């Protein structure tokens, strides 16, 4: 039986092995491994790509968000509006600053933060909003920014899943006051290890984040801020420079995979992704909803098809956030019980896509017959 992987990084990296090898040797031969020319070049290139003035490479996506919150002076006593349906890192960044995450429910169609819900939780302690661009598709940013402007709030995008995505023609990462992104290997722009970045056109915030990531220092052994060690290293920056050159091509291929899924699964008894008119997604994930999700996942596993649930336990149900256990967040709970991410990466072969769709359609037909 042929297996279909959820993600095959080996396949992707083999397709660009020569430039990756060259980048490795370039760094090894330079003898410069931290805060050097590769990082500086990548920051310039990725800032230009994201249509902002500044990119600051940091250790990972969680630290990108945390450093931004710290740079804006957000801490104990402050509240930050976050999605109820997201990876826990969005909440952890707020908690690590001593502030309190305040969850709002998503739009059931897109799974992204619903702007209508935000106004209901804003009070005198609210300092910021962190919309997450889930699955490679931006949240509806204009109404979010309008709410923030009315209340004097900071908007920090969590753009970890949306590298290259656009909202009304504008790049993810340029849609708020600042953004944090992740270069975890499975991301559309993934390193060969951990990595992340802050994106902003605010010169003062960029300068502050640069200090904070480097022990709070501008000048060696002089520490003006209580910072940390969170720096994107030279080797990862060099690899990311290579992968940035193919990011648009790979995102286009992801779109082709999504189109094929959409055509092949149009008659399936499940809910396919919704793409609003304002969005140009990059399909980090292809997430369907199924009332019989667990049975479907088991069926696909039996067929050798790997799938993942993003995310099976919402943050407010996690043991570390027991304080939120009593919160009524039914849409987040519903999504956690229904969503399933299908295999998705740029070099997924047509016969693999067909195999996934065929297995899902067979399952769907069986379920329909059982319900008659």
DAVENZI-V758257 format. One record per residue. N is the residue number from 1. RES is the residue in one small letter. SS is DSSP state (H for helix, E for strand, L for the rest). PHI is phi in whole degrees, -180 to 180 (999 if undefined). D_CENTER is the distance of its C-alpha to the mean C-alpha in Angstrom with 2 decimals. Layout:
BEGIN
n->N res->RES ss->SS phi->PHI d_center->D_CENTER
n->N res->RES ss->SS phi->PHI d_center->D_CENTER
END
This chain:
BEGIN
n->1 res->x ss->L phi->999 d_center->32.84
n->2 res->x ss->L phi->-76 d_center->30.05
n->3 res->x ss->L phi->-97 d_center->26.63
n->4 res->x ss->E phi->-119 d_center->23.35
n->5 res->x ss->L phi->-74 d_center->20.44
n->6 res->x ss->L phi->-68 d_center->16.98
n->7 res->x ss->L phi->-152 d_center->15.79
n->8 res->x ss->L phi->-123 d_center->18.41
n->9 res->x ss->H phi->-68 d_center->17.39
n->10 res->x ss->H phi->-60 d_center->21.13
n->11 res->x ss->H phi->-62 d_center->21.77
n->12 res->x ss->H phi->-66 d_center->19.27
n->13 res->x ss->H phi->-70 d_center->20.59
n->14 res->x ss->H phi->-64 d_center->24.15
n->15 res->x ss->H phi->-72 d_center->23.79
n->16 res->x ss->L phi->-128 d_center->23.20
n->17 res->x ss->H phi->-60 d_center->25.20
n->18 res->x ss->H phi->-62 d_center->27.77
n->19 res->x ss->H phi->-67 d_center->25.68
n->20 res->x ss->H phi->-65 d_center->23.64
n->21 res->x ss->H phi->-61 d_center->27.05
n->22 res->x ss->H phi->-63 d_center->28.32
n->23 res->x ss->H phi->-64 d_center->25.49
n->24 res->x ss->H phi->-59 d_center->26.24
n->25 res->x ss->H phi->-68 d_center->29.93
n->26 res->x ss->H phi->-62 d_center->29.50
n->27 res->x ss->H phi->-71 d_center->27.88
n->28 res->x ss->H phi->-60 d_center->30.37
n->29 res->x ss->H phi->-70 d_center->33.27
n->30 res->x ss->H phi->-74 d_center->32.27
n->31 res->x ss->L phi->73 d_center->32.45
n->32 res->x ss->L phi->-118 d_center->29.82
n->33 res->x ss->L phi->-119 d_center->26.75
n->34 res->x ss->L phi->-134 d_center->25.30
n->35 res->x ss->L phi->53 d_center->24.76
n->36 res->x ss->L phi->-120 d_center->26.54
n->37 res->x ss->H phi->-68 d_center->26.70
n->38 res->x ss->H phi->-66 d_center->23.76
n->39 res->x ss->H phi->-64 d_center->21.35
n->40 res->x ss->H phi->-60 d_center->23.16
n->41 res->x ss->H phi->-67 d_center->23.02
n->42 res->x ss->H phi->-64 d_center->19.33
n->43 res->x ss->H phi->-60 d_center->18.62
n->44 res->x ss->H phi->-65 d_center->21.03
n->45 res->x ss->H phi->-69 d_center->19.71
n->46 res->x ss->H phi->-75 d_center->16.01
n->47 res->x ss->H phi->-61 d_center->17.14
n->48 res->x ss->H phi->-62 d_center->19.38
n->49 res->x ss->H phi->-62 d_center->16.82
n->50 res->x ss->H phi->-86 d_center->14.55
n->51 res->x ss->L phi->65 d_center->17.86
n->52 res->x ss->L phi->-129 d_center->18.04
n->53 res->x ss->L phi->-82 d_center->20.78
n->54 res->x ss->E phi->-134 d_center->19.07
n->55 res->x ss->E phi->-125 d_center->16.48
n->56 res->x ss->E phi->-122 d_center->17.04
n->57 res->x ss->E phi->-72 d_center->15.94
n->58 res->x ss->E phi->-134 d_center->15.44
n->59 res->x ss->L phi->-70 d_center->15.28
n->60 res->x ss->L phi->-169 d_center->11.67
n->61 res->x ss->H phi->-69 d_center->8.56
n->62 res->x ss->H phi->-60 d_center->10.58
n->63 res->x ss->H phi->-70 d_center->13.50
n->64 res->x ss->H phi->-60 d_center->12.04
n->65 res->x ss->H phi->-68 d_center->11.66
n->66 res->x ss->H phi->-63 d_center->14.97
n->67 res->x ss->H phi->-64 d_center->16.78
n->68 res->x ss->H phi->-66 d_center->16.02
n->69 res->x ss->H phi->-60 d_center->17.37
n->70 res->x ss->H phi->-65 d_center->20.26
n->71 res->x ss->H phi->-63 d_center->20.93
n->72 res->x ss->L phi->-85 d_center->21.36
n->73 res->x ss->L phi->76 d_center->23.74
n->74 res->x ss->L phi->-87 d_center->21.99
n->75 res->x ss->L phi->-161 d_center->23.48
n->76 res->x ss->L phi->-54 d_center->25.92
n->77 res->x ss->L phi->91 d_center->27.13
n->78 res->x ss->L phi->-93 d_center->24.19
n->79 res->x ss->E phi->-120 d_center->21.83
n->80 res->x ss->E phi->-129 d_center->18.24
n->81 res->x ss->E phi->-78 d_center->17.04
n->82 res->x ss->E phi->-132 d_center->13.83
n->83 res->x ss->E phi->-73 d_center->12.77
n->84 res->x ss->L phi->-75 d_center->14.76
n->85 res->x ss->L phi->-112 d_center->12.34
n->86 res->x ss->L phi->-166 d_center->9.15
n->87 res->x ss->L phi->-69 d_center->8.59
n->88 res->x ss->L phi->-63 d_center->11.44
n->89 res->x ss->H phi->-58 d_center->10.09
n->90 res->x ss->H phi->-61 d_center->9.78
n->91 res->x ss->H phi->-72 d_center->13.42
n->92 res->x ss->H phi->-61 d_center->14.55
n->93 res->x ss->H phi->-59 d_center->13.96
n->94 res->x ss->H phi->-69 d_center->16.32
n->95 res->x ss->H phi->-63 d_center->18.72
n->96 res->x ss->H phi->-64 d_center->19.04
n->97 res->x ss->L phi->-85 d_center->20.32
n->98 res->x ss->L phi->88 d_center->22.85
n->99 res->x ss->L phi->-87 d_center->21.60
n->100 res->x ss->E phi->-113 d_center->21.13
n->101 res->x ss->E phi->-74 d_center->18.05
n->102 res->x ss->E phi->-120 d_center->19.30
n->103 res->x ss->E phi->-80 d_center->17.46
n->104 res->x ss->E phi->-127 d_center->17.82
n->105 res->x ss->L phi->-76 d_center->17.62
n->106 res->x ss->E phi->-86 d_center->15.47
n->107 res->x ss->L phi->-71 d_center->17.10
n->108 res->x ss->L phi->-63 d_center->18.30
n->109 res->x ss->L phi->-80 d_center->17.98
n->110 res->x ss->L phi->-100 d_center->14.39
n->111 res->x ss->L phi->73 d_center->13.00
n->112 res->x ss->L phi->-90 d_center->11.47
n->113 res->x ss->E phi->-50 d_center->13.36
n->114 res->x ss->L phi->-92 d_center->16.99
n->115 res->x ss->H phi->-56 d_center->18.67
n->116 res->x ss->H phi->-61 d_center->21.99
n->117 res->x ss->H phi->-79 d_center->21.20
n->118 res->x ss->H phi->-65 d_center->20.39
n->119 res->x ss->L phi->-59 d_center->24.01
n->120 res->x ss->L phi->-76 d_center->25.32
n->121 res->x ss->L phi->-115 d_center->23.88
n->122 res->x ss->L phi->-76 d_center->24.48
n->123 res->x ss->L phi->-145 d_center->27.44
n->124 res->x ss->L phi->-67 d_center->29.06
n->125 res->x ss->L phi->-92 d_center->26.72
n->126 res->x ss->E phi->-69 d_center->23.45
n->127 res->x ss->E phi->-119 d_center->22.04
n->128 res->x ss->E phi->-155 d_center->18.46
n->129 res->x ss->E phi->-126 d_center->15.82
n->130 res->x ss->E phi->-118 d_center->12.07
n->131 res->x ss->L phi->-75 d_center->10.55
n->132 res->x ss->E phi->-108 d_center->6.98
n->133 res->x ss->L phi->-90 d_center->6.14
n->134 res->x ss->H phi->-71 d_center->5.90
n->135 res->x ss->H phi->66 d_center->6.85
n->136 res->x ss->H phi->100 d_center->6.94
n->137 res->x ss->L phi->-126 d_center->9.22
n->138 res->x ss->L phi->-71 d_center->9.82
n->139 res->x ss->L phi->-68 d_center->11.51
n->140 res->x ss->L phi->-80 d_center->15.23
n->141 res->x ss->H phi->-80 d_center->15.46
n->142 res->x ss->H phi->-60 d_center->19.24
n->143 res->x ss->H phi->-66 d_center->20.45
n->144 res->x ss->H phi->-65 d_center->17.97
n->145 res->x ss->H phi->-65 d_center->19.25
n->146 res->x ss->H phi->-65 d_center->22.74
n->147 res->x ss->H phi->-62 d_center->22.65
n->148 res->x ss->H phi->-61 d_center->21.45
n->149 res->x ss->H phi->-64 d_center->24.26
n->150 res->x ss->H phi->-64 d_center->26.84
n->151 res->x ss->H phi->-109 d_center->26.17
n->152 res->x ss->L phi->68 d_center->25.46
n->153 res->x ss->L phi->-104 d_center->21.93
n->154 res->x ss->E phi->-90 d_center->19.14
n->155 res->x ss->E phi->-110 d_center->15.86
n->156 res->x ss->E phi->-116 d_center->12.85
n->157 res->x ss->E phi->-75 d_center->9.62
n->158 res->x ss->E phi->-95 d_center->6.35
n->159 res->x ss->L phi->-104 d_center->4.99
n->160 res->x ss->L phi->-62 d_center->2.77
n->161 res->x ss->L phi->-105 d_center->2.45
n->162 res->x ss->L phi->-133 d_center->5.63
n->163 res->x ss->L phi->-67 d_center->7.93
n->164 res->x ss->L phi->101 d_center->11.28
n->165 res->x ss->L phi->-68 d_center->10.83
n->166 res->x ss->E phi->-128 d_center->13.68
n->167 res->x ss->E phi->-125 d_center->15.00
n->168 res->x ss->L phi->51 d_center->18.80
n->169 res->x ss->L phi->90 d_center->18.89
n->170 res->x ss->E phi->-103 d_center->16.85
n->171 res->x ss->E phi->-70 d_center->13.81
n->172 res->x ss->L phi->-58 d_center->10.43
n->173 res->x ss->L phi->101 d_center->10.88
n->174 res->x ss->L phi->-116 d_center->14.51
n->175 res->x ss->L phi->-98 d_center->14.59
n->176 res->x ss->L phi->-128 d_center->15.32
n->177 res->x ss->L phi->-73 d_center->17.27
n->178 res->x ss->E phi->-165 d_center->14.57
n->179 res->x ss->E phi->-148 d_center->10.89
n->180 res->x ss->E phi->-116 d_center->9.07
n->181 res->x ss->E phi->-137 d_center->6.75
n->182 res->x ss->E phi->-121 d_center->6.84
n->183 res->x ss->L phi->-113 d_center->9.23
n->184 res->x ss->L phi->-50 d_center->9.52
n->185 res->x ss->L phi->-51 d_center->11.86
n->186 res->x ss->L phi->-82 d_center->10.16
n->187 res->x ss->L phi->-71 d_center->7.38
n->188 res->x ss->L phi->-56 d_center->9.02
n->189 res->x ss->L phi->-113 d_center->10.38
n->190 res->x ss->L phi->-112 d_center->11.09
n->191 res->x ss->L phi->-80 d_center->13.93
n->192 res->x ss->L phi->-103 d_center->16.71
n->193 res->x ss->L phi->168 d_center->15.88
n->194 res->x ss->L phi->-78 d_center->13.77
n->195 res->x ss->L phi->179 d_center->12.75
n->196 res->x ss->E phi->-164 d_center->10.82
n->197 res->x ss->E phi->-158 d_center->11.98
n->198 res->x ss->E phi->-103 d_center->13.03
n->199 res->x ss->E phi->-123 d_center->13.72
n->200 res->x ss->E phi->-167 d_center->16.66
n->201 res->x ss->L phi->-108 d_center->20.01
n->202 res->x ss->L phi->-89 d_center->21.72
n->203 res->x ss->H phi->-61 d_center->24.09
n->204 res->x ss->H phi->-68 d_center->24.98
n->205 res->x ss->H phi->-67 d_center->21.51
n->206 res->x ss->H phi->-60 d_center->20.71
n->207 res->x ss->H phi->-63 d_center->24.02
n->208 res->x ss->H phi->-68 d_center->23.46
n->209 res->x ss->H phi->-64 d_center->20.11
n->210 res->x ss->H phi->-60 d_center->21.93
n->211 res->x ss->H phi->-69 d_center->24.63
n->212 res->x ss->H phi->-61 d_center->22.62
n->213 res->x ss->H phi->-70 d_center->20.72
n->214 res->x ss->E phi->-119 d_center->24.23
n->215 res->x ss->L phi->62 d_center->26.27
n->216 res->x ss->L phi->71 d_center->26.77
n->217 res->x ss->E phi->-120 d_center->28.89
n->218 res->x ss->E phi->-98 d_center->29.71
n->219 res->x ss->E phi->-119 d_center->32.86
n->220 res->x ss->L phi->-53 d_center->33.30
n->221 res->x ss->L phi->70 d_center->34.84
n->222 res->x ss->E phi->-122 d_center->34.52
n->223 res->x ss->E phi->-122 d_center->31.94
n->224 res->x ss->L phi->-86 d_center->31.71
n->225 res->x ss->L phi->-124 d_center->28.65
n->226 res->x ss->L phi->-84 d_center->27.66
n->227 res->x ss->L phi->-97 d_center->24.69
n->228 res->x ss->L phi->-148 d_center->23.14
n->229 res->x ss->E phi->-105 d_center->22.54
n->230 res->x ss->L phi->-144 d_center->18.95
n->231 res->x ss->L phi->-126 d_center->19.33
n->232 res->x ss->L phi->-72 d_center->17.66
n->233 res->x ss->L phi->-80 d_center->20.68
n->234 res->x ss->H phi->-60 d_center->22.64
n->235 res->x ss->H phi->-66 d_center->22.17
n->236 res->x ss->H phi->-65 d_center->18.38
n->237 res->x ss->H phi->-61 d_center->18.69
n->238 res->x ss->H phi->-65 d_center->21.29
n->239 res->x ss->H phi->-64 d_center->19.28
n->240 res->x ss->H phi->-66 d_center->16.33
n->241 res->x ss->H phi->-62 d_center->19.06
n->242 res->x ss->H phi->-64 d_center->20.20
n->243 res->x ss->H phi->-71 d_center->16.93
n->244 res->x ss->H phi->-63 d_center->16.28
n->245 res->x ss->L phi->-69 d_center->19.61
n->246 res->x ss->L phi->-113 d_center->18.52
n->247 res->x ss->H phi->-60 d_center->14.99
n->248 res->x ss->H phi->-64 d_center->16.51
n->249 res->x ss->H phi->-61 d_center->18.82
n->250 res->x ss->H phi->-68 d_center->16.31
n->251 res->x ss->H phi->-64 d_center->14.18
n->252 res->x ss->H phi->-63 d_center->17.60
n->253 res->x ss->H phi->-65 d_center->18.40
n->254 res->x ss->H phi->-60 d_center->15.33
n->255 res->x ss->H phi->-63 d_center->16.72
n->256 res->x ss->H phi->-65 d_center->20.07
n->257 res->x ss->H phi->-60 d_center->18.99
n->258 res->x ss->H phi->-62 d_center->17.56
n->259 res->x ss->H phi->-62 d_center->20.87
n->260 res->x ss->H phi->-67 d_center->22.89
n->261 res->x ss->H phi->-58 d_center->21.34
n->262 res->x ss->H phi->-59 d_center->21.97
n->263 res->x ss->H phi->-70 d_center->25.55
n->264 res->x ss->H phi->-76 d_center->26.39
n->265 res->x ss->L phi->-107 d_center->25.08
n->266 res->x ss->L phi->-58 d_center->26.37
n->267 res->x ss->L phi->-100 d_center->29.18
n->268 res->x ss->L phi->-74 d_center->27.40
n->269 res->x ss->L phi->-84 d_center->27.84
n->270 res->x ss->L phi->-162 d_center->24.19
n->271 res->x ss->E phi->-102 d_center->21.63
n->272 res->x ss->L phi->-90 d_center->19.55
n->273 res->x ss->L phi->-58 d_center->16.41
n->274 res->x ss->L phi->-104 d_center->17.45
n->275 res->x ss->L phi->-116 d_center->16.72
n->276 res->x ss->L phi->-66 d_center->18.26
n->277 res->x ss->L phi->-65 d_center->20.41
n->278 res->x ss->L phi->-80 d_center->18.33
n->279 res->x ss->E phi->-106 d_center->15.27
n->280 res->x ss->E phi->-122 d_center->14.93
n->281 res->x ss->L phi->-76 d_center->11.96
n->282 res->x ss->L phi->-115 d_center->10.97
n->283 res->x ss->L phi->53 d_center->10.73
n->284 res->x ss->L phi->-59 d_center->7.99
n->285 res->x ss->L phi->-134 d_center->9.75
n->286 res->x ss->E phi->-116 d_center->13.16
n->287 res->x ss->E phi->-112 d_center->13.75
n->288 res->x ss->E phi->-106 d_center->17.35
n->289 res->x ss->E phi->-120 d_center->19.26
n->290 res->x ss->L phi->-142 d_center->22.57
n->291 res->x ss->L phi->-65 d_center->25.16
n->292 res->x ss->L phi->-113 d_center->26.22
n->293 res->x ss->H phi->-55 d_center->22.82
n->294 res->x ss->H phi->-64 d_center->24.19
n->295 res->x ss->H phi->-67 d_center->27.17
n->296 res->x ss->H phi->-64 d_center->25.18
n->297 res->x ss->H phi->-62 d_center->23.00
n->298 res->x ss->H phi->-63 d_center->26.28
n->299 res->x ss->H phi->-62 d_center->27.89
n->300 res->x ss->H phi->-66 d_center->25.26
n->301 res->x ss->H phi->-61 d_center->25.47
n->302 res->x ss->H phi->-63 d_center->29.23
n->303 res->x ss->L phi->-89 d_center->28.80
n->304 res->x ss->L phi->81 d_center->26.87
n->305 res->x ss->E phi->-106 d_center->23.53
n->306 res->x ss->L phi->-89 d_center->20.51
n->307 res->x ss->L phi->-133 d_center->17.90
n->308 res->x ss->E phi->-138 d_center->15.28
n->309 res->x ss->L phi->-104 d_center->14.74
n->310 res->x ss->L phi->-118 d_center->11.33
n->311 res->x ss->L phi->-138 d_center->12.68
n->312 res->x ss->L phi->-74 d_center->16.44
n->313 res->x ss->L phi->-131 d_center->17.06
n->314 res->x ss->L phi->-65 d_center->15.61
n->315 res->x ss->H phi->-54 d_center->15.61
n->316 res->x ss->H phi->-71 d_center->19.00
n->317 res->x ss->H phi->-102 d_center->20.49
n->318 res->x ss->L phi->-78 d_center->19.65
n->319 res->x ss->H phi->-60 d_center->22.77
n->320 res->x ss->H phi->-73 d_center->21.51
n->321 res->x ss->H phi->-120 d_center->21.17
n->322 res->x ss->H phi->-61 d_center->24.54
n->323 res->x ss->H phi->-61 d_center->25.38
n->324 res->x ss->H phi->-97 d_center->23.20
n->325 res->x ss->L phi->-57 d_center->24.83
n->326 res->x ss->L phi->-87 d_center->27.09
n->327 res->x ss->L phi->-68 d_center->24.56
n->328 res->x ss->L phi->-96 d_center->24.88
n->329 res->x ss->L phi->-128 d_center->21.45
n->330 res->x ss->H phi->-66 d_center->22.59
n->331 res->x ss->H phi->-70 d_center->19.84
n->332 res->x ss->H phi->-60 d_center->17.21
n->333 res->x ss->H phi->-64 d_center->19.95
n->334 res->x ss->H phi->-63 d_center->20.73
n->335 res->x ss->H phi->-61 d_center->17.31
n->336 res->x ss->H phi->-61 d_center->17.18
n->337 res->x ss->H phi->-93 d_center->20.49
n->338 res->x ss->H phi->-123 d_center->19.88
n->339 res->x ss->E phi->-77 d_center->16.50
n->340 res->x ss->E phi->-148 d_center->16.50
n->341 res->x ss->E phi->-95 d_center->14.19
n->342 res->x ss->E phi->-85 d_center->16.57
n->343 res->x ss->L phi->-51 d_center->16.80
n->344 res->x ss->L phi->-154 d_center->14.65
n->345 res->x ss->L phi->-163 d_center->14.87
n->346 res->x ss->L phi->-59 d_center->16.82
n->347 res->x ss->L phi->-103 d_center->20.14
n->348 res->x ss->L phi->-63 d_center->20.42
n->349 res->x ss->L phi->-78 d_center->24.12
n->350 res->x ss->H phi->-55 d_center->25.79
n->351 res->x ss->H phi->-69 d_center->27.88
n->352 res->x ss->H phi->-71 d_center->24.90
n->353 res->x ss->H phi->-62 d_center->23.35
n->354 res->x ss->H phi->-62 d_center->26.84
n->355 res->x ss->H phi->-65 d_center->27.22
n->356 res->x ss->H phi->-63 d_center->24.12
n->357 res->x ss->H phi->-63 d_center->25.29
n->358 res->x ss->H phi->-61 d_center->28.86
n->359 res->x ss->H phi->-66 d_center->28.11
n->360 res->x ss->H phi->-68 d_center->26.18
n->361 res->x ss->H phi->-65 d_center->29.02
n->362 res->x ss->H phi->-61 d_center->31.60
n->363 res->x ss->H phi->-62 d_center->29.97
n->364 res->x ss->H phi->-60 d_center->29.70
n->365 res->x ss->H phi->-66 d_center->33.36
n->366 res->x ss->H phi->-64 d_center->34.45
n->367 res->x ss->H phi->-65 d_center->32.86
n->368 res->x ss->H phi->-62 d_center->34.54
n->369 res->x ss->H phi->-64 d_center->37.84
n->370 res->x ss->H phi->-67 d_center->37.68
n->371 res->x ss->H phi->-82 d_center->37.20
n->372 res->x ss->L phi->-78 d_center->40.30
END
